[in-house]
């Protein structure tokens, strides 16, 4: 998770090697919940591949669930 000046971004790393469409549907539900009743302001989720974590995460990112 990374807090930016205008939003909170929750990065999700799928177990698969490519975009997980089923997980994408669940992410859409999570986006709606976070933005309507999450009480954290504007938020979004993004799937990122495990091998590119460093590319997407800034120095102020917080890992909230460890990779296996």
PQR file with spaces between the fields and no chain letter, atoms N, CA, C, O and H, PARSE charges and radii, in Angstrom:
ATOM       1  N    UNK     1       0.852   -1.162    0.000 -0.4000 1.5000
ATOM       2  CA   UNK     1       0.000    0.000    0.000 -0.0000 2.0000
ATOM       3  C    UNK     1       0.895    1.222    0.000  0.5500 1.7000
ATOM       4  O    UNK     1       1.922    1.262    0.678 -0.5500 1.4000
ATOM       5  N    UNK     2       0.490    2.213   -0.769 -0.4000 1.5000
ATOM       6  CA   UNK     2       1.258    3.432   -0.843 -0.0000 2.0000
ATOM       7  C    UNK     2       0.319    4.624   -0.755  0.5500 1.7000
ATOM       8  O    UNK     2      -0.683    4.684   -1.467 -0.5500 1.4000
ATOM       9  H    UNK     2      -0.344    2.181   -1.320  0.4000 1.0000
ATOM      10  N    UNK     3       0.637    5.564    0.110 -0.4000 1.5000
ATOM      11  CA   UNK     3      -0.159    6.772    0.254 -0.0000 2.0000
ATOM      12  C    UNK     3       0.490    7.850   -0.593  0.5500 1.7000
ATOM      13  O    UNK     3       1.663    8.175   -0.415 -0.5500 1.4000
ATOM      14  H    UNK     3       1.451    5.515    0.689  0.4000 1.0000
ATOM      15  N    UNK     4      -0.285    8.400   -1.516 -0.4000 1.5000
ATOM      16  CA   UNK     4       0.202    9.514   -2.339 -0.0000 2.0000
ATOM      17  C    UNK     4      -0.571   10.761   -1.955  0.5500 1.7000
ATOM      18  O    UNK     4      -1.492   10.686   -1.142 -0.5500 1.4000
ATOM      19  H    UNK     4      -1.238    8.136   -1.661  0.4000 1.0000
ATOM      20  N    UNK     5      -0.224   11.880   -2.509 -0.4000 1.5000
ATOM      21  CA   UNK     5      -0.837   13.139   -2.099 -0.0000 2.0000
ATOM      22  C    UNK     5      -2.336   13.185   -2.368  0.5500 1.7000
ATOM      23  O    UNK     5      -3.067   13.889   -1.672 -0.5500 1.4000
ATOM      24  H    UNK     5       0.524   11.941   -3.169  0.4000 1.0000
ATOM      25  N    UNK     6      -2.797   12.446   -3.365 -0.4000 1.5000
ATOM      26  CA   UNK     6      -4.218   12.522   -3.720 -0.0000 2.0000
ATOM      27  C    UNK     6      -4.976   11.206   -3.595  0.5500 1.7000
ATOM      28  O    UNK     6      -6.177   11.173   -3.864 -0.5500 1.4000
ATOM      29  H    UNK     6      -2.203   11.874   -3.930  0.4000 1.0000
ATOM      30  N    UNK     7      -4.316   10.121   -3.195 -0.4000 1.5000
ATOM      31  CA   UNK     7      -5.008    8.831   -3.084 -0.0000 2.0000
ATOM      32  C    UNK     7      -4.160    7.800   -2.367  0.5500 1.7000
ATOM      33  O    UNK     7      -2.964    7.984   -2.144 -0.5500 1.4000
ATOM      34  H    UNK     7      -3.340   10.149   -2.976  0.4000 1.0000
ATOM      35  N    UNK     8      -4.816    6.716   -2.015 -0.4000 1.5000
ATOM      36  CA   UNK     8      -4.151    5.539   -1.457 -0.0000 2.0000
ATOM      37  C    UNK     8      -4.205    4.466   -2.536  0.5500 1.7000
ATOM      38  O    UNK     8      -5.268    4.191   -3.093 -0.5500 1.4000
ATOM      39  H    UNK     8      -5.788    6.566   -2.196  0.4000 1.0000
ATOM      40  N    UNK     9      -3.074    3.869   -2.824 -0.4000 1.5000
ATOM      41  CA   UNK     9      -3.024    2.808   -3.837 -0.0000 2.0000
ATOM      42  C    UNK     9      -2.679    1.498   -3.135  0.5500 1.7000
ATOM      43  O    UNK     9      -1.692    1.407   -2.406 -0.5500 1.4000
ATOM      44  H    UNK     9      -2.211    4.092   -2.372  0.4000 1.0000
ATOM      45  N    UNK    10      -3.509    0.491   -3.371 -0.4000 1.5000
ATOM      46  CA   UNK    10      -3.266   -0.840   -2.838 -0.0000 2.0000
ATOM      47  C    UNK    10      -2.777   -1.695   -4.002  0.5500 1.7000
ATOM      48  O    UNK    10      -3.528   -1.966   -4.939 -0.5500 1.4000
ATOM      49  H    UNK    10      -4.311    0.565   -3.964  0.4000 1.0000
ATOM      50  N    UNK    11      -1.514   -2.118   -3.938 -0.4000 1.5000
ATOM      51  CA   UNK    11      -0.936   -2.965   -4.968 -0.0000 2.0000
ATOM      52  C    UNK    11      -1.167   -4.415   -4.578  0.5500 1.7000
ATOM      53  O    UNK    11      -0.904   -4.810   -3.442 -0.5500 1.4000
ATOM      54  H    UNK    11      -0.904   -1.898   -3.177  0.4000 1.0000
ATOM      55  N    UNK    12      -1.655   -5.198   -5.516 -0.4000 1.5000
ATOM      56  CA   UNK    12      -1.938   -6.611   -5.284 -0.0000 2.0000
ATOM      57  C    UNK    12      -1.064   -7.421   -6.234  0.5500 1.7000
ATOM      58  O    UNK    12      -1.043   -7.177   -7.441 -0.5500 1.4000
ATOM      59  H    UNK    12      -1.868   -4.877   -6.439  0.4000 1.0000
ATOM      60  N    UNK    13      -0.352   -8.379   -5.677 -0.4000 1.5000
ATOM      61  CA   UNK    13       0.517   -9.237   -6.477 -0.0000 2.0000
ATOM      62  C    UNK    13      -0.175  -10.581   -6.639  0.5500 1.7000
ATOM      63  O    UNK    13      -0.289  -11.339   -5.675 -0.5500 1.4000
ATOM      64  H    UNK    13      -0.370   -8.577   -4.697  0.4000 1.0000
ATOM      65  N    UNK    14      -0.644  -10.890   -7.865 -0.4000 1.5000
ATOM      66  CA   UNK    14      -1.320  -12.178   -8.071 -0.0000 2.0000
ATOM      67  C    UNK    14      -0.319  -13.332   -8.019  0.5500 1.7000
ATOM      68  O    UNK    14       0.872  -13.146   -8.266 -0.5500 1.4000
ATOM      69  H    UNK    14      -0.551  -10.275   -8.648  0.4000 1.0000
ATOM      70  N    UNK    15      -0.811  -14.504   -7.700 -0.4000 1.5000
ATOM      71  CA   UNK    15       0.047  -15.692   -7.684 -0.0000 2.0000
ATOM      72  C    UNK    15       0.374  -16.160   -9.101  0.5500 1.7000
ATOM      73  O    UNK    15       1.374  -16.844   -9.320 -0.5500 1.4000
ATOM      74  H    UNK    15      -1.779  -14.656   -7.499  0.4000 1.0000
ATOM      75  N    UNK    16      -0.468  -15.792  -10.052 -0.4000 1.5000
ATOM      76  CA   UNK    16      -0.244  -16.213  -11.437 -0.0000 2.0000
ATOM      77  C    UNK    16       0.837  -15.355  -12.092  0.5500 1.7000
ATOM      78  O    UNK    16       1.218  -14.315  -11.554 -0.5500 1.4000
ATOM      79  H    UNK    16      -1.281  -15.237   -9.874  0.4000 1.0000
ATOM      80  N    UNK    17       1.325  -15.784  -13.236 -0.4000 1.5000
ATOM      81  CA   UNK    17       2.358  -15.069  -13.966 -0.0000 2.0000
ATOM      82  C    UNK    17       1.788  -13.963  -14.861  0.5500 1.7000
ATOM      83  O    UNK    17       2.544  -13.205  -15.468 -0.5500 1.4000
ATOM      84  H    UNK    17       1.016  -16.629  -13.672  0.4000 1.0000
ATOM      85  N    UNK    18       0.473  -13.869  -14.941 -0.4000 1.5000
ATOM      86  CA   UNK    18      -0.164  -12.865  -15.796 -0.0000 2.0000
ATOM      87  C    UNK    18      -1.354  -12.261  -15.066  0.5500 1.7000
ATOM      88  O    UNK    18      -1.704  -12.690  -13.966 -0.5500 1.4000
ATOM      89  H    UNK    18      -0.142  -14.484  -14.448  0.4000 1.0000
ATOM      90  N    UNK    19      -1.970  -11.269  -15.684 -0.4000 1.5000
ATOM      91  CA   UNK    19      -3.115  -10.599  -15.065 -0.0000 2.0000
ATOM      92  C    UNK    19      -4.188  -11.629  -14.726  0.5500 1.7000
ATOM      93  O    UNK    19      -4.550  -12.458  -15.561 -0.5500 1.4000
ATOM      94  H    UNK    19      -1.686  -10.921  -16.578  0.4000 1.0000
ATOM      95  N    UNK    20      -4.684  -11.573  -13.517 -0.4000 1.5000
ATOM      96  CA   UNK    20      -5.709  -12.501  -13.037 -0.0000 2.0000
ATOM      97  C    UNK    20      -7.070  -11.808  -13.132  0.5500 1.7000
ATOM      98  O    UNK    20      -7.387  -10.934  -12.325 -0.5500 1.4000
ATOM      99  H    UNK    20      -4.390  -10.899  -12.838  0.4000 1.0000
ATOM     100  N    UNK    21      -7.865  -12.203  -14.119 -0.4000 1.5000
ATOM     101  CA   UNK    21      -9.149  -11.546  -14.363 -0.0000 2.0000
ATOM     102  C    UNK    21     -10.152  -11.804  -13.240  0.5500 1.7000
ATOM     103  O    UNK    21     -10.951  -10.924  -12.919 -0.5500 1.4000
ATOM     104  H    UNK    21      -7.608  -12.912  -14.774  0.4000 1.0000
ATOM     105  N    UNK    22     -10.125  -12.981  -12.645 -0.4000 1.5000
ATOM     106  CA   UNK    22     -11.023  -13.254  -11.521 -0.0000 2.0000
ATOM     107  C    UNK    22     -10.671  -12.342  -10.339  0.5500 1.7000
ATOM     108  O    UNK    22     -11.550  -11.764   -9.700 -0.5500 1.4000
ATOM     109  H    UNK    22      -9.476  -13.695  -12.906  0.4000 1.0000
ATOM     110  N    UNK    23      -9.393  -12.230  -10.072 -0.4000 1.5000
ATOM     111  CA   UNK    23      -8.937  -11.320   -9.032 -0.0000 2.0000
ATOM     112  C    UNK    23      -9.296   -9.878   -9.385  0.5500 1.7000
ATOM     113  O    UNK    23      -9.617   -9.085   -8.500 -0.5500 1.4000
ATOM     114  H    UNK    23      -8.679  -12.700  -10.591  0.4000 1.0000
ATOM     115  N    UNK    24      -9.245   -9.537  -10.670 -0.4000 1.5000
ATOM     116  CA   UNK    24      -9.616   -8.202  -11.115 -0.0000 2.0000
ATOM     117  C    UNK    24     -11.051   -7.856  -10.757  0.5500 1.7000
ATOM     118  O    UNK    24     -11.341   -6.717  -10.389 -0.5500 1.4000
ATOM     119  H    UNK    24      -8.985  -10.181  -11.389  0.4000 1.0000
ATOM     120  N    UNK    25     -11.942   -8.813  -10.860 -0.4000 1.5000
ATOM     121  CA   UNK    25     -13.328   -8.599  -10.469 -0.0000 2.0000
ATOM     122  C    UNK    25     -13.457   -8.346   -8.975  0.5500 1.7000
ATOM     123  O    UNK    25     -14.229   -7.492   -8.539 -0.5500 1.4000
ATOM     124  H    UNK    25     -11.707   -9.738  -11.159  0.4000 1.0000
ATOM     125  N    UNK    26     -12.689   -9.099   -8.202 -0.4000 1.5000
ATOM     126  CA   UNK    26     -12.688   -8.888   -6.753 -0.0000 2.0000
ATOM     127  C    UNK    26     -12.073   -7.535   -6.399  0.5500 1.7000
ATOM     128  O    UNK    26     -12.503   -6.880   -5.450 -0.5500 1.4000
ATOM     129  H    UNK    26     -12.062   -9.792   -8.556  0.4000 1.0000
ATOM     130  N    UNK    27     -11.073   -7.126   -7.163 -0.4000 1.5000
ATOM     131  CA   UNK    27     -10.473   -5.811   -6.955 -0.0000 2.0000
ATOM     132  C    UNK    27     -11.493   -4.703   -7.196  0.5500 1.7000
ATOM     133  O    UNK    27     -11.535   -3.718   -6.459 -0.5500 1.4000
ATOM     134  H    UNK    27     -10.725   -7.658   -7.935  0.4000 1.0000
ATOM     135  N    UNK    28     -12.304   -4.868   -8.217 -0.4000 1.5000
ATOM     136  CA   UNK    28     -13.341   -3.866   -8.494 -0.0000 2.0000
ATOM     137  C    UNK    28     -14.277   -3.727   -7.301  0.5500 1.7000
ATOM     138  O    UNK    28     -14.648   -2.616   -6.924 -0.5500 1.4000
ATOM     139  H    UNK    28     -12.271   -5.668   -8.815  0.4000 1.0000
ATOM     140  N    UNK    29     -14.656   -4.849   -6.711 -0.4000 1.5000
ATOM     141  CA   UNK    29     -15.496   -4.809   -5.510 -0.0000 2.0000
ATOM     142  C    UNK    29     -14.771   -4.109   -4.361  0.5500 1.7000
ATOM     143  O    UNK    29     -15.375   -3.323   -3.631 -0.5500 1.4000
ATOM     144  H    UNK    29     -14.354   -5.752   -7.018  0.4000 1.0000
ATOM     145  N    UNK    30     -13.480   -4.392   -4.202 -0.4000 1.5000
ATOM     146  CA   UNK    30     -12.693   -3.759   -3.149 -0.0000 2.0000
ATOM     147  C    UNK    30     -12.591   -2.252   -3.392  0.5500 1.7000
ATOM     148  O    UNK    30     -12.694   -1.464   -2.452 -0.5500 1.4000
ATOM     149  H    UNK    30     -12.989   -5.030   -4.795  0.4000 1.0000
ATOM     150  N    UNK    31     -12.389   -1.850   -4.646 -0.4000 1.5000
ATOM     151  CA   UNK    31     -12.333   -0.423   -4.979 -0.0000 2.0000
ATOM     152  C    UNK    31     -13.618    0.281   -4.562  0.5500 1.7000
ATOM     153  O    UNK    31     -13.575    1.356   -3.963 -0.5500 1.4000
ATOM     154  H    UNK    31     -12.305   -2.490   -5.409  0.4000 1.0000
ATOM     155  N    UNK    32     -14.747   -0.318   -4.873 -0.4000 1.5000
ATOM     156  CA   UNK    32     -16.034    0.284   -4.514 -0.0000 2.0000
ATOM     157  C    UNK    32     -16.159    0.399   -2.999  0.5500 1.7000
ATOM     158  O    UNK    32     -16.562    1.441   -2.484 -0.5500 1.4000
ATOM     159  H    UNK    32     -14.782   -1.191   -5.359  0.4000 1.0000
ATOM     160  N    UNK    33     -15.814   -0.669   -2.287 -0.4000 1.5000
ATOM     161  CA   UNK    33     -15.912   -0.646   -0.827 -0.0000 2.0000
ATOM     162  C    UNK    33     -14.984    0.418   -0.232  0.5500 1.7000
ATOM     163  O    UNK    33     -15.397    1.185    0.638 -0.5500 1.4000
ATOM     164  H    UNK    33     -15.486   -1.516   -2.706  0.4000 1.0000
ATOM     165  N    UNK    34     -13.739    0.464   -0.698 -0.4000 1.5000
ATOM     166  CA   UNK    34     -12.791    1.441   -0.163 -0.0000 2.0000
ATOM     167  C    UNK    34     -13.246    2.874   -0.408  0.5500 1.7000
ATOM     168  O    UNK    34     -13.072    3.741    0.448 -0.5500 1.4000
ATOM     169  H    UNK    34     -13.404   -0.159   -1.405  0.4000 1.0000
ATOM     170  N    UNK    35     -13.827    3.119   -1.574 -0.4000 1.5000
ATOM     171  CA   UNK    35     -14.210    4.484   -1.937 -0.0000 2.0000
ATOM     172  C    UNK    35     -15.572    4.905   -1.407  0.5500 1.7000
ATOM     173  O    UNK    35     -15.892    6.093   -1.414 -0.5500 1.4000
ATOM     174  H    UNK    35     -13.968    2.414   -2.270  0.4000 1.0000
ATOM     175  N    UNK    36     -16.376    3.960   -0.951 -0.4000 1.5000
ATOM     176  CA   UNK    36     -17.693    4.335   -0.435 -0.0000 2.0000
ATOM     177  C    UNK    36     -17.780    4.240    1.083  0.5500 1.7000
ATOM     178  O    UNK    36     -18.437    5.066    1.716 -0.5500 1.4000
ATOM     179  H    UNK    36     -16.116    2.995   -0.945  0.4000 1.0000
ATOM     180  N    UNK    37     -17.126    3.240    1.675 -0.4000 1.5000
ATOM     181  CA   UNK    37     -17.232    3.094    3.125 -0.0000 2.0000
ATOM     182  C    UNK    37     -15.887    2.865    3.805  0.5500 1.7000
ATOM     183  O    UNK    37     -15.843    2.556    4.996 -0.5500 1.4000
ATOM     184  H    UNK    37     -16.592    2.568    1.161  0.4000 1.0000
ATOM     185  N    UNK    38     -14.805    3.009    3.071 -0.4000 1.5000
ATOM     186  CA   UNK    38     -13.479    2.763    3.638 -0.0000 2.0000
ATOM     187  C    UNK    38     -12.960    3.882    4.515  0.5500 1.7000
ATOM     188  O    UNK    38     -12.055    3.669    5.323 -0.5500 1.4000
ATOM     189  H    UNK    38     -14.841    3.260    2.104  0.4000 1.0000
ATOM     190  N    UNK    39     -13.524    5.078    4.366 -0.4000 1.5000
ATOM     191  CA   UNK    39     -13.145    6.245    5.180 -0.0000 2.0000
ATOM     192  C    UNK    39     -11.653    6.570    5.094  0.5500 1.7000
ATOM     193  O    UNK    39     -11.045    7.008    6.070 -0.5500 1.4000
ATOM     194  H    UNK    39     -14.259    5.251    3.710  0.4000 1.0000
ATOM     195  N    UNK    40     -11.071    6.348    3.905 -0.4000 1.5000
ATOM     196  CA   UNK    40      -9.655    6.698    3.722 -0.0000 2.0000
ATOM     197  C    UNK    40      -9.460    7.661    2.560  0.5500 1.7000
ATOM     198  O    UNK    40      -8.326    7.905    2.148 -0.5500 1.4000
ATOM     199  H    UNK    40     -11.565    5.992    3.112  0.4000 1.0000
ATOM     200  N    UNK    41     -10.526    8.204    2.033 -0.4000 1.5000
ATOM     201  CA   UNK    41     -10.416    9.080    0.870 -0.0000 2.0000
ATOM     202  C    UNK    41     -10.396    8.270   -0.404  0.5500 1.7000
ATOM     203  O    UNK    41     -10.830    7.118   -0.422 -0.5500 1.4000
ATOM     204  H    UNK    41     -11.448    8.006    2.367  0.4000 1.0000
ATOM     205  N    UNK    42      -9.888    8.873   -1.482 -0.4000 1.5000
ATOM     206  CA   UNK    42      -9.846    8.191   -2.772 -0.0000 2.0000
ATOM     207  C    UNK    42      -8.817    7.069   -2.714  0.5500 1.7000
ATOM     208  O    UNK    42      -7.688    7.267   -2.265 -0.5500 1.4000
ATOM     209  H    UNK    42      -9.536    9.809   -1.467  0.4000 1.0000
ATOM     210  N    UNK    43      -9.221    5.891   -3.173 -0.4000 1.5000
ATOM     211  CA   UNK    43      -8.331    4.731   -3.166 -0.0000 2.0000
ATOM     212  C    UNK    43      -8.509    3.943   -4.455  0.5500 1.7000
ATOM     213  O    UNK    43      -9.568    3.988   -5.081 -0.5500 1.4000
ATOM     214  H    UNK    43     -10.138    5.730   -3.538  0.4000 1.0000
ATOM     215  N    UNK    44      -7.481    3.234   -4.839 -0.4000 1.5000
ATOM     216  CA   UNK    44      -7.574    2.334   -5.988 -0.0000 2.0000
ATOM     217  C    UNK    44      -6.674    1.141   -5.749  0.5500 1.7000
ATOM     218  O    UNK    44      -5.742    1.196   -4.946 -0.5500 1.4000
ATOM     219  H    UNK    44      -6.621    3.198   -4.330  0.4000 1.0000
ATOM     220  N    UNK    45      -6.967    0.048   -6.465 -0.4000 1.5000
ATOM     221  CA   UNK    45      -6.127   -1.138   -6.388 -0.0000 2.0000
ATOM     222  C    UNK    45      -5.527   -1.389   -7.768  0.5500 1.7000
ATOM     223  O    UNK    45      -6.119   -1.058   -8.796 -0.5500 1.4000
ATOM     224  H    UNK    45      -7.724    0.003   -7.117  0.4000 1.0000
ATOM     225  N    UNK    46      -4.350   -1.977   -7.760 -0.4000 1.5000
ATOM     226  CA   UNK    46      -3.660   -2.321   -9.011 -0.0000 2.0000
ATOM     227  C    UNK    46      -2.983   -3.665   -8.845  0.5500 1.7000
ATOM     228  O    UNK    46      -2.374   -3.939   -7.810 -0.5500 1.4000
ATOM     229  H    UNK    46      -3.869   -2.245   -6.925  0.4000 1.0000
ATOM     230  N    UNK    47      -3.087   -4.496   -9.855 -0.4000 1.5000
ATOM     231  CA   UNK    47      -2.340   -5.756   -9.868 -0.0000 2.0000
ATOM     232  C    UNK    47      -0.970   -5.471  -10.460  0.5500 1.7000
ATOM     233  O    UNK    47      -0.853   -4.813  -11.494 -0.5500 1.4000
ATOM     234  H    UNK    47      -3.582   -4.273  -10.695  0.4000 1.0000
ATOM     235  N    UNK    48       0.056   -5.966   -9.802 -0.4000 1.5000
ATOM     236  CA   UNK    48       1.404   -5.835  -10.341 -0.0000 2.0000
ATOM     237  C    UNK    48       2.111   -7.180  -10.248  0.5500 1.7000
ATOM     238  O    UNK    48       1.895   -7.921   -9.289 -0.5500 1.4000
ATOM     239  H    UNK    48      -0.039   -6.500   -8.962  0.4000 1.0000
ATOM     240  N    UNK    49       2.946   -7.508  -11.221 -0.4000 1.5000
ATOM     241  CA   UNK    49       3.659   -8.781  -11.162 -0.0000 2.0000
ATOM     242  C    UNK    49       4.743   -8.742  -10.092  0.5500 1.7000
ATOM     243  O    UNK    49       5.339   -7.695   -9.843 -0.5500 1.4000
ATOM     244  H    UNK    49       3.120   -6.906  -12.000  0.4000 1.0000
ATOM     245  N    UNK    50       4.995   -9.875   -9.465 -0.4000 1.5000
ATOM     246  CA   UNK    50       5.958   -9.962   -8.365 -0.0000 2.0000
ATOM     247  C    UNK    50       7.351   -9.491   -8.786  0.5500 1.7000
ATOM     248  O    UNK    50       8.059   -8.881   -7.986 -0.5500 1.4000
ATOM     249  H    UNK    50       4.510  -10.726   -9.667  0.4000 1.0000
ATOM     250  N    UNK    51       7.746   -9.760  -10.008 -0.4000 1.5000
ATOM     251  CA   UNK    51       9.092   -9.405  -10.445 -0.0000 2.0000
ATOM     252  C    UNK    51       9.252   -7.901  -10.721  0.5500 1.7000
ATOM     253  O    UNK    51      10.360   -7.456  -11.021 -0.5500 1.4000
ATOM     254  H    UNK    51       7.170  -10.255  -10.658  0.4000 1.0000
ATOM     255  N    UNK    52       8.174   -7.111  -10.625 -0.4000 1.5000
ATOM     256  CA   UNK    52       8.282   -5.674  -10.864 -0.0000 2.0000
ATOM     257  C    UNK    52       7.847   -4.829   -9.667  0.5500 1.7000
ATOM     258  O    UNK    52       7.500   -3.658   -9.826 -0.5500 1.4000
ATOM     259  H    UNK    52       7.275   -7.473  -10.380  0.4000 1.0000
ATOM     260  N    UNK    53       7.864   -5.410   -8.486 -0.4000 1.5000
ATOM     261  CA   UNK    53       7.436   -4.685   -7.292 -0.0000 2.0000
ATOM     262  C    UNK    53       8.234   -3.397   -7.116  0.5500 1.7000
ATOM     263  O    UNK    53       7.649   -2.344   -6.862 -0.5500 1.4000
ATOM     264  H    UNK    53       8.145   -6.361   -8.357  0.4000 1.0000
ATOM     265  N    UNK    54       9.543   -3.462   -7.245 -0.4000 1.5000
ATOM     266  CA   UNK    54      10.385   -2.290   -7.027 -0.0000 2.0000
ATOM     267  C    UNK    54      10.063   -1.167   -8.017  0.5500 1.7000
ATOM     268  O    UNK    54      10.221    0.012   -7.699 -0.5500 1.4000
ATOM     269  H    UNK    54      10.017   -4.318   -7.451  0.4000 1.0000
ATOM     270  N    UNK    55       9.618   -1.534   -9.198 -0.4000 1.5000
ATOM     271  CA   UNK    55       9.272   -0.534  -10.218 -0.0000 2.0000
ATOM     272  C    UNK    55       8.049    0.286   -9.808  0.5500 1.7000
ATOM     273  O    UNK    55       7.970    1.475  -10.115 -0.5500 1.4000
ATOM     274  H    UNK    55       9.489   -2.492   -9.456  0.4000 1.0000
ATOM     275  N    UNK    56       7.117   -0.328   -9.132 -0.4000 1.5000
ATOM     276  CA   UNK    56       5.860    0.322   -8.803 -0.0000 2.0000
ATOM     277  C    UNK    56       5.841    0.964   -7.418  0.5500 1.7000
ATOM     278  O    UNK    56       5.176    1.981   -7.224 -0.5500 1.4000
ATOM     279  H    UNK    56       7.181   -1.295   -8.882  0.4000 1.0000
ATOM     280  N    UNK    57       6.545    0.399   -6.472 -0.4000 1.5000
ATOM     281  CA   UNK    57       6.460    0.870   -5.098 -0.0000 2.0000
ATOM     282  C    UNK    57       7.492    1.938   -4.807  0.5500 1.7000
ATOM     283  O    UNK    57       8.664    1.798   -5.157 -0.5500 1.4000
ATOM     284  H    UNK    57       7.085   -0.428   -6.630  0.4000 1.0000
ATOM     285  N    UNK    58       7.048    3.009   -4.162 -0.4000 1.5000
ATOM     286  CA   UNK    58       7.944    4.069   -3.734 -0.0000 2.0000
ATOM     287  C    UNK    58       8.504    3.785   -2.354  0.5500 1.7000
ATOM     288  O    UNK    58       8.178    2.773   -1.732 -0.5500 1.4000
ATOM     289  H    UNK    58       6.096    3.123   -3.877  0.4000 1.0000
ATOM     290  N    UNK    59       9.339    4.678   -1.887 -0.4000 1.5000
ATOM     291  CA   UNK    59       9.995    4.484   -0.598 -0.0000 2.0000
ATOM     292  C    UNK    59       9.022    4.575    0.579  0.5500 1.7000
ATOM     293  O    UNK    59       9.335    4.099    1.671 -0.5500 1.4000
ATOM     294  H    UNK    59       9.604    5.499   -2.392  0.4000 1.0000
ATOM     295  N    UNK    60       7.850    5.177    0.373 -0.4000 1.5000
ATOM     296  CA   UNK    60       6.890    5.296    1.475 -0.0000 2.0000
ATOM     297  C    UNK    60       5.805    4.220    1.426  0.5500 1.7000
ATOM     298  O    UNK    60       4.790    4.333    2.113 -0.5500 1.4000
ATOM     299  H    UNK    60       7.596    5.563   -0.513  0.4000 1.0000
ATOM     300  N    UNK    61       6.011    3.183    0.623 -0.4000 1.5000
ATOM     301  CA   UNK    61       5.045    2.085    0.538 -0.0000 2.0000
ATOM     302  C    UNK    61       5.122    1.222    1.793  0.5500 1.7000
ATOM     303  O    UNK    61       6.178    1.096    2.413 -0.5500 1.4000
ATOM     304  H    UNK    61       6.836    3.091    0.064  0.4000 1.0000
ATOM     305  N    UNK    62       3.988    0.632    2.154 -0.4000 1.5000
ATOM     306  CA   UNK    62       3.905   -0.233    3.325 -0.0000 2.0000
ATOM     307  C    UNK    62       3.394   -1.599    2.890  0.5500 1.7000
ATOM     308  O    UNK    62       2.349   -1.692    2.248 -0.5500 1.4000
ATOM     309  H    UNK    62       3.130    0.734    1.650  0.4000 1.0000
ATOM     310  N    UNK    63       4.112   -2.647    3.229 -0.4000 1.5000
ATOM     311  CA   UNK    63       3.675   -3.998    2.903 -0.0000 2.0000
ATOM     312  C    UNK    63       2.698   -4.444    3.998  0.5500 1.7000
ATOM     313  O    UNK    63       3.049   -4.479    5.178 -0.5500 1.4000
ATOM     314  H    UNK    63       4.962   -2.571    3.751  0.4000 1.0000
ATOM     315  N    UNK    64       1.475   -4.780    3.594 -0.4000 1.5000
ATOM     316  CA   UNK    64       0.484   -5.157    4.602 -0.0000 2.0000
ATOM     317  C    UNK    64       0.206   -6.655    4.627  0.5500 1.7000
ATOM     318  O    UNK    64      -0.462   -7.146    5.538 -0.5500 1.4000
ATOM     319  H    UNK    64       1.190   -4.751    2.635  0.4000 1.0000
ATOM     320  N    UNK    65       0.702   -7.372    3.655 -0.4000 1.5000
ATOM     321  CA   UNK    65       0.575   -8.829    3.649 -0.0000 2.0000
ATOM     322  C    UNK    65       1.816   -9.371    2.956  0.5500 1.7000
ATOM     323  O    UNK    65       2.077   -9.010    1.809 -0.5500 1.4000
ATOM     324  H    UNK    65       1.245   -6.974    2.916  0.4000 1.0000
ATOM     325  N    UNK    66       2.576  -10.215    3.609 -0.4000 1.5000
ATOM     326  CA   UNK    66       3.843  -10.674    3.035 -0.0000 2.0000
ATOM     327  C    UNK    66       3.662  -11.592    1.840  0.5500 1.7000
ATOM     328  O    UNK    66       2.706  -12.363    1.759 -0.5500 1.4000
ATOM     329  H    UNK    66       2.363  -10.508    4.541  0.4000 1.0000
ATOM     330  N    UNK    67       4.610  -11.487    0.911 -0.4000 1.5000
ATOM     331  CA   UNK    67       4.676  -12.448   -0.196 -0.0000 2.0000
ATOM     332  C    UNK    67       5.140  -13.772    0.380  0.5500 1.7000
ATOM     333  O    UNK    67       5.889  -13.810    1.357 -0.5500 1.4000
ATOM     334  H    UNK    67       5.387  -10.861    0.977  0.4000 1.0000
ATOM     335  N    UNK    68       4.688  -14.857   -0.233 -0.4000 1.5000
ATOM     336  CA   UNK    68       5.118  -16.181    0.244 -0.0000 2.0000
ATOM     337  C    UNK    68       6.512  -16.471   -0.263  0.5500 1.7000
ATOM     338  O    UNK    68       7.064  -17.534    0.023 -0.5500 1.4000
ATOM     339  H    UNK    68       4.080  -14.826   -1.026  0.4000 1.0000
